[in-house]
């Protein structure tokens, strides 16, 4: 298990108030067993996306289950993303929510979702786009 905590504090002026964000919640199917079994590649993808989009990572947990599959949660100043995988079923759940913290992050939310789907070569079983 890996836990990371950021030391950079937030201030009240960092938060854009009264603006909604986009929350995407999805159930996905994938035949890429290696990607579903261990979190290392997914972790690299998420770290790249967080840096590319200049998001602020406040903390993260990535955990590989001994029998295969993983779970991960990344807490962002903008909100969060999470994933749970079941390689034996070729199934994963993913969600990403970015509030409009400092910027309108709707396009970034969609981009992260598309990149995760591409990484797993996933077929969408169910997806919800929620304005919050």
C-alpha positions, 0 to 999 in steps of 0.5 A: 500500500502507498499513501501520499500526503501533500504539504501544500496548504489550501487557502480560501482564495484558492476555491471558486465558489458556487460553480458546479463541476462534472462527476463521471461514474462508469462501469467498464469491461476490459479484456486486458488482464494485466492492466486490471491485475496490478495498479502500477501502470494505472498509477503512472497514467494518473500521475501523468494526467494530474501533472499535465492538467496541473491538478493538485494531488492531496493524497493517494492510496493504491492497493494491489489485492494479493489475489489480483485486482486493485483499488485506488483513490486519489484525493485532489484539491479539485475533488477525487478519482477512484477505481476498483478492478475485478480481473477475473470478471474483466470488470472495473468501476471508475469515477472522476469528479473535478469541481471548478476549482480555480478553473472550469475543469469539465473538459479535463474531467472528460479527458481523464475519463477518455484516457482511462477508458483507452488505457483499459481498451474498455467497453462502456457498460454504464456511464453517468455524467453528473453536474454537481 
